[in-house]
Structure formats: C-alpha cells, structure tokens
C-alpha cells in the first residue's frame, strides 16, 4: 500500500468520524469520505498494476 492510499483512507476515516458527530456537516463529510475512498481504491489498483512481477518461471516457486 502506498502512502497516498494510506492518507486517503485516514482522511476518509476522519470524515466518517465527523459525520457521526456533527449533524451540520454530515452530508459534506459523507461526500468527502466517499470521494477519499474512491481515490484510495484507484491508488491501490494503480499501485497493484505497477508492482514488479517475478519472472514467469519463478511465480509459483518454480525455479528453472
């Protein structure tokens, strides 16, 4: 997990806490939390796709 994903998840968690405690800011906080979770998901997918993969013969413990 990258630092950006972690920051987005922490931000989403803080917005959920704000939504739980503040009726005045609930709608904005929930919207913000949803957007932060979407960014975290996109960052996680991008990080997974860009992660280095082992050579084909070494993927499942098969060493030539």
HTML snippet that shows the backbone in 3Dmol.js (N, CA, C, O; Angstrom):
<script src="https://3Dmol.org/build/3Dmol-min.js"></script>
<div id="view" style="width:600px;height:400px;position:relative"></div>
<script>
const pdb = `
ATOM      1  N   UNK A   1       0.849  -1.167   0.000  1.00  0.00           N
ATOM      2  CA  UNK A   1       0.000   0.000   0.000  1.00  0.00           C
ATOM      3  C   UNK A   1       0.900   1.236   0.000  1.00  0.00           C
ATOM      4  O   UNK A   1       1.886   1.312   0.733  1.00  0.00           O
ATOM      5  N   UNK A   2       0.536   2.181  -0.827  1.00  0.00           N
ATOM      6  CA  UNK A   2       1.349   3.386  -0.926  1.00  0.00           C
ATOM      7  C   UNK A   2       0.929   4.409   0.136  1.00  0.00           C
ATOM      8  O   UNK A   2      -0.130   4.293   0.752  1.00  0.00           O
ATOM      9  N   UNK A   3       1.768   5.387   0.323  1.00  0.00           N
ATOM     10  CA  UNK A   3       1.480   6.435   1.315  1.00  0.00           C
ATOM     11  C   UNK A   3       0.229   7.210   0.909  1.00  0.00           C
ATOM     12  O   UNK A   3      -0.568   7.589   1.767  1.00  0.00           O
ATOM     13  N   UNK A   4       0.052   7.448  -0.382  1.00  0.00           N
ATOM     14  CA  UNK A   4      -1.126   8.171  -0.847  1.00  0.00           C
ATOM     15  C   UNK A   4      -2.417   7.444  -0.510  1.00  0.00           C
ATOM     16  O   UNK A   4      -3.402   8.065  -0.112  1.00  0.00           O
ATOM     17  N   UNK A   5      -2.410   6.119  -0.672  1.00  0.00           N
ATOM     18  CA  UNK A   5      -3.594   5.320  -0.341  1.00  0.00           C
ATOM     19  C   UNK A   5      -3.866   5.404   1.154  1.00  0.00           C
ATOM     20  O   UNK A   5      -5.013   5.561   1.573  1.00  0.00           O
ATOM     21  N   UNK A   6      -2.822   5.300   1.949  1.00  0.00           N
ATOM     22  CA  UNK A   6      -2.984   5.375   3.405  1.00  0.00           C
ATOM     23  C   UNK A   6      -3.536   6.727   3.833  1.00  0.00           C
ATOM     24  O   UNK A   6      -4.405   6.796   4.702  1.00  0.00           O
ATOM     25  N   UNK A   7      -3.043   7.791   3.235  1.00  0.00           N
ATOM     26  CA  UNK A   7      -3.525   9.136   3.565  1.00  0.00           C
ATOM     27  C   UNK A   7      -4.995   9.276   3.186  1.00  0.00           C
ATOM     28  O   UNK A   7      -5.781   9.836   3.951  1.00  0.00           O
ATOM     29  N   UNK A   8      -5.371   8.774   2.014  1.00  0.00           N
ATOM     30  CA  UNK A   8      -6.773   8.845   1.600  1.00  0.00           C
ATOM     31  C   UNK A   8      -7.669   8.061   2.544  1.00  0.00           C
ATOM     32  O   UNK A   8      -8.767   8.516   2.865  1.00  0.00           O
ATOM     33  N   UNK A   9      -7.223   6.888   2.999  1.00  0.00           N
ATOM     34  CA  UNK A   9      -8.024   6.098   3.938  1.00  0.00           C
ATOM     35  C   UNK A   9      -8.149   6.791   5.296  1.00  0.00           C
ATOM     36  O   UNK A   9      -9.216   6.764   5.910  1.00  0.00           O
ATOM     37  N   UNK A  10      -7.072   7.406   5.760  1.00  0.00           N
ATOM     38  CA  UNK A  10      -7.136   8.153   7.022  1.00  0.00           C
ATOM     39  C   UNK A  10      -8.079   9.353   6.900  1.00  0.00           C
ATOM     40  O   UNK A  10      -8.834   9.663   7.821  1.00  0.00           O
ATOM     41  N   UNK A  11      -8.019  10.012   5.757  1.00  0.00           N
ATOM     42  CA  UNK A  11      -8.906  11.152   5.543  1.00  0.00           C
ATOM     43  C   UNK A  11     -10.361  10.697   5.528  1.00  0.00           C
ATOM     44  O   UNK A  11     -11.224  11.348   6.116  1.00  0.00           O
ATOM     45  N   UNK A  12     -10.631   9.587   4.858  1.00  0.00           N
ATOM     46  CA  UNK A  12     -11.992   9.052   4.822  1.00  0.00           C
ATOM     47  C   UNK A  12     -12.467   8.697   6.225  1.00  0.00           C
ATOM     48  O   UNK A  12     -13.612   8.970   6.586  1.00  0.00           O
ATOM     49  N   UNK A  13     -11.586   8.089   7.016  1.00  0.00           N
ATOM     50  CA  UNK A  13     -11.958   7.727   8.388  1.00  0.00           C
ATOM     51  C   UNK A  13     -12.264   8.974   9.218  1.00  0.00           C
ATOM     52  O   UNK A  13     -13.204   8.975  10.012  1.00  0.00           O
ATOM     53  N   UNK A  14     -11.481  10.024   9.037  1.00  0.00           N
ATOM     54  CA  UNK A  14     -11.736  11.247   9.810  1.00  0.00           C
ATOM     55  C   UNK A  14     -13.047  11.900   9.382  1.00  0.00           C
ATOM     56  O   UNK A  14     -13.749  12.483  10.208  1.00  0.00           O
ATOM     57  N   UNK A  15     -13.376  11.804   8.105  1.00  0.00           N
ATOM     58  CA  UNK A  15     -14.644  12.364   7.639  1.00  0.00           C
ATOM     59  C   UNK A  15     -15.836  11.543   8.140  1.00  0.00           C
ATOM     60  O   UNK A  15     -16.896  12.101   8.427  1.00  0.00           O
ATOM     61  N   UNK A  16     -15.670  10.237   8.245  1.00  0.00           N
ATOM     62  CA  UNK A  16     -16.740   9.406   8.813  1.00  0.00           C
ATOM     63  C   UNK A  16     -16.947   9.739  10.288  1.00  0.00           C
ATOM     64  O   UNK A  16     -18.077   9.755  10.775  1.00  0.00           O
ATOM     65  N   UNK A  17     -15.854  10.002  10.993  1.00  0.00           N
ATOM     66  CA  UNK A  17     -15.970  10.403  12.397  1.00  0.00           C
ATOM     67  C   UNK A  17     -16.681  11.756  12.510  1.00  0.00           C
ATOM     68  O   UNK A  17     -17.514  11.951  13.395  1.00  0.00           O
ATOM     69  N   UNK A  18     -16.352  12.672  11.624  1.00  0.00           N
ATOM     70  CA  UNK A  18     -17.019  13.974  11.637  1.00  0.00           C
ATOM     71  C   UNK A  18     -18.507  13.811  11.328  1.00  0.00           C
ATOM     72  O   UNK A  18     -19.347  14.447  11.964  1.00  0.00           O
ATOM     73  N   UNK A  19     -18.830  12.967  10.358  1.00  0.00           N
ATOM     74  CA  UNK A  19     -20.241  12.741  10.010  1.00  0.00           C
ATOM     75  C   UNK A  19     -21.009  12.141  11.182  1.00  0.00           C
ATOM     76  O   UNK A  19     -22.190  12.430  11.374  1.00  0.00           O
ATOM     77  N   UNK A  20     -20.335  11.308  11.958  1.00  0.00           N
ATOM     78  CA  UNK A  20     -21.002  10.674  13.100  1.00  0.00           C
ATOM     79  C   UNK A  20     -21.240  11.651  14.243  1.00  0.00           C
ATOM     80  O   UNK A  20     -22.146  11.454  15.053  1.00  0.00           O
ATOM     81  N   UNK A  21     -20.436  12.693  14.311  1.00  0.00           N
ATOM     82  CA  UNK A  21     -20.533  13.599  15.454  1.00  0.00           C
ATOM     83  C   UNK A  21     -21.154  14.953  15.137  1.00  0.00           C
ATOM     84  O   UNK A  21     -21.554  15.674  16.051  1.00  0.00           O
ATOM     85  N   UNK A  22     -21.241  15.306  13.875  1.00  0.00           N
ATOM     86  CA  UNK A  22     -21.744  16.639  13.524  1.00  0.00           C
ATOM     87  C   UNK A  22     -22.898  16.539  12.532  1.00  0.00           C
ATOM     88  O   UNK A  22     -22.712  16.176  11.371  1.00  0.00           O
ATOM     89  N   UNK A  23     -24.059  16.860  13.002  1.00  0.00           N
ATOM     90  CA  UNK A  23     -25.226  16.823  12.128  1.00  0.00           C
ATOM     91  C   UNK A  23     -25.132  17.900  11.043  1.00  0.00           C
ATOM     92  O   UNK A  23     -25.574  17.693   9.913  1.00  0.00           O
ATOM     93  N   UNK A  24     -24.557  19.037  11.395  1.00  0.00           N
ATOM     94  CA  UNK A  24     -24.445  20.155  10.465  1.00  0.00           C
ATOM     95  C   UNK A  24     -23.589  19.811   9.246  1.00  0.00           C
ATOM     96  O   UNK A  24     -23.922  20.206   8.129  1.00  0.00           O
ATOM     97  N   UNK A  25     -22.495  19.082   9.447  1.00  0.00           N
ATOM     98  CA  UNK A  25     -21.557  18.786   8.360  1.00  0.00           C
ATOM     99  C   UNK A  25     -21.682  17.354   7.837  1.00  0.00           C
ATOM    100  O   UNK A  25     -20.827  16.902   7.076  1.00  0.00           O
ATOM    101  N   UNK A  26     -22.730  16.640   8.230  1.00  0.00           N
ATOM    102  CA  UNK A  26     -22.853  15.214   7.892  1.00  0.00           C
ATOM    103  C   UNK A  26     -22.826  14.964   6.384  1.00  0.00           C
ATOM    104  O   UNK A  26     -22.057  14.123   5.918  1.00  0.00           O
ATOM    105  N   UNK A  27     -23.631  15.660   5.630  1.00  0.00           N
ATOM    106  CA  UNK A  27     -23.708  15.412   4.186  1.00  0.00           C
ATOM    107  C   UNK A  27     -22.367  15.695   3.498  1.00  0.00           C
ATOM    108  O   UNK A  27     -21.911  14.903   2.674  1.00  0.00           O
ATOM    109  N   UNK A  28     -21.751  16.803   3.831  1.00  0.00           N
ATOM    110  CA  UNK A  28     -20.462  17.139   3.223  1.00  0.00           C
ATOM    111  C   UNK A  28     -19.386  16.136   3.633  1.00  0.00           C
ATOM    112  O   UNK A  28     -18.552  15.746   2.816  1.00  0.00           O
ATOM    113  N   UNK A  29     -19.406  15.722   4.892  1.00  0.00           N
ATOM    114  CA  UNK A  29     -18.396  14.780   5.369  1.00  0.00           C
ATOM    115  C   UNK A  29     -18.563  13.414   4.709  1.00  0.00           C
ATOM    116  O   UNK A  29     -17.573  12.776   4.354  1.00  0.00           O
ATOM    117  N   UNK A  30     -19.794  12.964   4.542  1.00  0.00           N
ATOM    118  CA  UNK A  30     -20.023  11.679   3.881  1.00  0.00           C
ATOM    119  C   UNK A  30     -19.630  11.732   2.407  1.00  0.00           C
ATOM    120  O   UNK A  30     -19.077  10.770   1.873  1.00  0.00           O
ATOM    121  N   UNK A  31     -19.914  12.846   1.755  1.00  0.00           N
ATOM    122  CA  UNK A  31     -19.496  13.017   0.365  1.00  0.00           C
ATOM    123  C   UNK A  31     -17.983  12.993   0.259  1.00  0.00           C
ATOM    124  O   UNK A  31     -17.421  12.319  -0.603  1.00  0.00           O
ATOM    125  N   UNK A  32     -17.335  13.728   1.135  1.00  0.00           N
ATOM    126  CA  UNK A  32     -15.871  13.784   1.146  1.00  0.00           C
ATOM    127  C   UNK A  32     -15.272  12.407   1.436  1.00  0.00           C
ATOM    128  O   UNK A  32     -14.277  12.022   0.821  1.00  0.00           O
ATOM    129  N   UNK A  33     -15.870  11.667   2.365  1.00  0.00           N
ATOM    130  CA  UNK A  33     -15.380  10.326   2.686  1.00  0.00           C
ATOM    131  C   UNK A  33     -15.508   9.402   1.484  1.00  0.00           C
ATOM    132  O   UNK A  33     -14.601   8.619   1.206  1.00  0.00           O
ATOM    133  N   UNK A  34     -16.617   9.485   0.774  1.00  0.00           N
ATOM    134  CA  UNK A  34     -16.806   8.653  -0.414  1.00  0.00           C
ATOM    135  C   UNK A  34     -15.788   8.952  -1.497  1.00  0.00           C
ATOM    136  O   UNK A  34     -15.260   8.040  -2.133  1.00  0.00           O
ATOM    137  N   UNK A  35     -15.513  10.231  -1.705  1.00  0.00           N
ATOM    138  CA  UNK A  35     -14.514  10.623  -2.697  1.00  0.00           C
ATOM    139  C   UNK A  35     -13.130  10.145  -2.275  1.00  0.00           C
ATOM    140  O   UNK A  35     -12.362   9.664  -3.108  1.00  0.00           O
ATOM    141  N   UNK A  36     -12.804  10.271  -0.989  1.00  0.00           N
ATOM    142  CA  UNK A  36     -11.497   9.807  -0.494  1.00  0.00           C
ATOM    143  C   UNK A  36     -11.351   8.305  -0.654  1.00  0.00           C
ATOM    144  O   UNK A  36     -10.270   7.820  -0.988  1.00  0.00           O
ATOM    145  N   UNK A  37     -12.430   7.559  -0.418  1.00  0.00           N
ATOM    146  CA  UNK A  37     -12.370   6.109  -0.595  1.00  0.00           C
ATOM    147  C   UNK A  37     -12.191   5.740  -2.061  1.00  0.00           C
ATOM    148  O   UNK A  37     -11.501   4.772  -2.381  1.00  0.00           O
ATOM    149  N   UNK A  38     -12.813   6.509  -2.952  1.00  0.00           N
ATOM    150  CA  UNK A  38     -12.640   6.253  -4.383  1.00  0.00           C
ATOM    151  C   UNK A  38     -11.193   6.511  -4.801  1.00  0.00           C
ATOM    152  O   UNK A  38     -10.622   5.745  -5.577  1.00  0.00           O
ATOM    153  N   UNK A  39     -10.604   7.589  -4.288  1.00  0.00           N
ATOM    154  CA  UNK A  39      -9.198   7.860  -4.581  1.00  0.00           C
ATOM    155  C   UNK A  39      -8.293   6.766  -4.016  1.00  0.00           C
ATOM    156  O   UNK A  39      -7.329   6.359  -4.666  1.00  0.00           O
ATOM    157  N   UNK A  40      -8.595   6.297  -2.827  1.00  0.00           N
ATOM    158  CA  UNK A  40      -7.795   5.222  -2.226  1.00  0.00           C
ATOM    159  C   UNK A  40      -7.898   3.945  -3.053  1.00  0.00           C
ATOM    160  O   UNK A  40      -6.897   3.261  -3.267  1.00  0.00           O
ATOM    161  N   UNK A  41      -9.095   3.624  -3.514  1.00  0.00           N
ATOM    162  CA  UNK A  41      -9.269   2.428  -4.339  1.00  0.00           C
ATOM    163  C   UNK A  41      -8.518   2.564  -5.661  1.00  0.00           C
ATOM    164  O   UNK A  41      -7.854   1.625  -6.100  1.00  0.00           O
ATOM    165  N   UNK A  42      -8.623   3.718  -6.288  1.00  0.00           N
ATOM    166  CA  UNK A  42      -7.911   3.942  -7.551  1.00  0.00           C
ATOM    167  C   UNK A  42      -6.403   3.880  -7.352  1.00  0.00           C
ATOM    168  O   UNK A  42      -5.687   3.323  -8.183  1.00  0.00           O
ATOM    169  N   UNK A  43      -5.920   4.450  -6.255  1.00  0.00           N
ATOM    170  CA  UNK A  43      -4.484   4.396  -5.966  1.00  0.00           C
ATOM    171  C   UNK A  43      -4.010   2.982  -5.684  1.00  0.00           C
ATOM    172  O   UNK A  43      -2.920   2.593  -6.103  1.00  0.00           O
ATOM    173  N   UNK A  44      -4.825   2.212  -4.975  1.00  0.00           N
ATOM    174  CA  UNK A  44      -4.465   0.821  -4.702  1.00  0.00           C
ATOM    175  C   UNK A  44      -4.410  -0.012  -5.962  1.00  0.00           C
ATOM    176  O   UNK A  44      -3.513  -0.837  -6.129  1.00  0.00           O
ATOM    177  N   UNK A  45      -5.373   0.202  -6.856  1.00  0.00           N
ATOM    178  CA  UNK A  45      -5.377  -0.524  -8.130  1.00  0.00           C
ATOM    179  C   UNK A  45      -4.165  -0.130  -8.969  1.00  0.00           C
ATOM    180  O   UNK A  45      -3.503  -0.989  -9.550  1.00  0.00           O
ATOM    181  N   UNK A  46      -3.877   1.160  -9.031  1.00  0.00           N
ATOM    182  CA  UNK A  46      -2.726   1.624  -9.809  1.00  0.00           C
ATOM    183  C   UNK A  46      -1.421   1.074  -9.240  1.00  0.00           C
ATOM    184  O   UNK A  46      -0.531   0.679  -9.993  1.00  0.00           O
ATOM    185  N   UNK A  47      -1.308   1.049  -7.928  1.00  0.00           N
ATOM    186  CA  UNK A  47      -0.086   0.529  -7.306  1.00  0.00           C
ATOM    187  C   UNK A  47       0.059  -0.971  -7.578  1.00  0.00           C
ATOM    188  O   UNK A  47       1.165  -1.460  -7.809  1.00  0.00           O
ATOM    189  N   UNK A  48      -1.053  -1.690  -7.550  1.00  0.00           N
ATOM    190  CA  UNK A  48      -1.011  -3.130  -7.809  1.00  0.00           C
ATOM    191  C   UNK A  48      -0.613  -3.405  -9.258  1.00  0.00           C
ATOM    192  O   UNK A  48       0.170  -4.316  -9.524  1.00  0.00           O
ATOM    193  N   UNK A  49      -1.138  -2.635 -10.177  1.00  0.00           N
ATOM    194  CA  UNK A  49      -0.816  -2.836 -11.594  1.00  0.00           C
ATOM    195  C   UNK A  49       0.630  -2.476 -11.912  1.00  0.00           C
ATOM    196  O   UNK A  49       1.229  -3.060 -12.815  1.00  0.00           O
ATOM    197  N   UNK A  50       1.189  -1.530 -11.188  1.00  0.00           N
ATOM    198  CA  UNK A  50       2.559  -1.095 -11.444  1.00  0.00           C
ATOM    199  C   UNK A  50       3.591  -1.840 -10.609  1.00  0.00           C
ATOM    200  O   UNK A  50       4.787  -1.575 -10.729  1.00  0.00           O
ATOM    201  N   UNK A  51       3.150  -2.760  -9.771  1.00  0.00           N
ATOM    202  CA  UNK A  51       4.086  -3.512  -8.928  1.00  0.00           C
ATOM    203  C   UNK A  51       4.907  -4.462  -9.798  1.00  0.00           C
ATOM    204  O   UNK A  51       4.389  -5.038 -10.754  1.00  0.00           O
ATOM    205  N   UNK A  52       6.190  -4.623  -9.463  1.00  0.00           N
ATOM    206  CA  UNK A  52       7.010  -5.545 -10.253  1.00  0.00           C
ATOM    207  C   UNK A  52       6.548  -6.989 -10.053  1.00  0.00           C
ATOM    208  O   UNK A  52       6.184  -7.389  -8.947  1.00  0.00           O
ATOM    209  N   UNK A  53       6.567  -7.749 -11.120  1.00  0.00           N
ATOM    210  CA  UNK A  53       6.175  -9.150 -11.069  1.00  0.00           C
ATOM    211  C   UNK A  53       7.408 -10.023 -11.278  1.00  0.00           C
ATOM    212  O   UNK A  53       8.289  -9.662 -12.059  1.00  0.00           O
ATOM    213  N   UNK A  54       7.487 -11.154 -10.603  1.00  0.00           N
ATOM    214  CA  UNK A  54       8.631 -12.050 -10.800  1.00  0.00           C
ATOM    215  C   UNK A  54       8.587 -12.672 -12.192  1.00  0.00           C
ATOM    216  O   UNK A  54       7.521 -12.730 -12.806  1.00  0.00           O
ATOM    217  N   UNK A  55       9.727 -13.138 -12.699  1.00  0.00           N
ATOM    218  CA  UNK A  55       9.741 -13.795 -13.999  1.00  0.00           C
ATOM    219  C   UNK A  55       8.801 -14.993 -14.003  1.00  0.00           C
ATOM    220  O   UNK A  55       8.499 -15.551 -12.948  1.00  0.00           O
ATOM    221  N   UNK A  56       8.341 -15.386 -15.177  1.00  0.00           N
ATOM    222  CA  UNK A  56       7.318 -16.416 -15.323  1.00  0.00           C
ATOM    223  C   UNK A  56       7.683 -17.712 -14.622  1.00  0.00           C
ATOM    224  O   UNK A  56       6.825 -18.303 -13.965  1.00  0.00           O
ATOM    225  N   UNK A  57       8.900 -18.170 -14.732  1.00  0.00           N
ATOM    226  CA  UNK A  57       9.297 -19.449 -14.126  1.00  0.00           C
ATOM    227  C   UNK A  57       9.375 -19.414 -12.615  1.00  0.00           C
ATOM    228  O   UNK A  57       9.427 -20.468 -11.983  1.00  0.00           O
ATOM    229  N   UNK A  58       9.385 -18.238 -12.019  1.00  0.00           N
ATOM    230  CA  UNK A  58       9.551 -18.117 -10.564  1.00  0.00           C
ATOM    231  C   UNK A  58       8.271 -17.683  -9.863  1.00  0.00           C
ATOM    232  O   UNK A  58       8.318 -17.372  -8.673  1.00  0.00           O
ATOM    233  N   UNK A  59       7.143 -17.647 -10.538  1.00  0.00           N
ATOM    234  CA  UNK A  59       5.902 -17.140  -9.942  1.00  0.00           C
ATOM    235  C   UNK A  59       5.346 -18.049  -8.866  1.00  0.00           C
ATOM    236  O   UNK A  59       4.833 -17.554  -7.863  1.00  0.00           O
ATOM    237  N   UNK A  60       5.424 -19.333  -9.032  1.00  0.00           N
ATOM    238  CA  UNK A  60       4.820 -20.255  -8.078  1.00  0.00           C
ATOM    239  C   UNK A  60       5.864 -21.143  -7.425  1.00  0.00           C
ATOM    240  O   UNK A  60       5.618 -22.315  -7.139  1.00  0.00           O
ATOM    241  N   UNK A  61       7.025 -20.567  -7.197  1.00  0.00           N
ATOM    242  CA  UNK A  61       8.087 -21.336  -6.558  1.00  0.00           C
ATOM    243  C   UNK A  61       8.787 -22.291  -7.521  1.00  0.00           C
ATOM    244  O   UNK A  61       9.522 -23.181  -7.091  1.00  0.00           O
ATOM    245  N   UNK A  62       8.565 -22.111  -8.797  1.00  0.00           N
ATOM    246  CA  UNK A  62       9.204 -22.962  -9.807  1.00  0.00           C
ATOM    247  C   UNK A  62      10.495 -22.311 -10.271  1.00  0.00           C
ATOM    248  O   UNK A  62      10.472 -21.336 -11.022  1.00  0.00           O
ATOM    249  N   UNK A  63      11.592 -22.837  -9.833  1.00  0.00           N
ATOM    250  CA  UNK A  63      12.889 -22.292 -10.245  1.00  0.00           C
ATOM    251  C   UNK A  63      13.481 -23.190 -11.317  1.00  0.00           C
ATOM    252  O   UNK A  63      13.645 -24.392 -11.107  1.00  0.00           O
ATOM    253  N   UNK A  64      13.805 -22.604 -12.478  1.00  0.00           N
ATOM    254  CA  UNK A  64      14.365 -23.423 -13.562  1.00  0.00           C
ATOM    255  C   UNK A  64      15.742 -23.956 -13.257  1.00  0.00           C
ATOM    256  O   UNK A  64      16.328 -24.658 -14.080  1.00  0.00           O
TER     257      UNK A  64
END
`;
const viewer = $3Dmol.createViewer("view");
viewer.addModel(pdb, "pdb");
viewer.setStyle({}, {cartoon: {color: "spectrum"}});
viewer.zoomTo();
viewer.render();
</script>
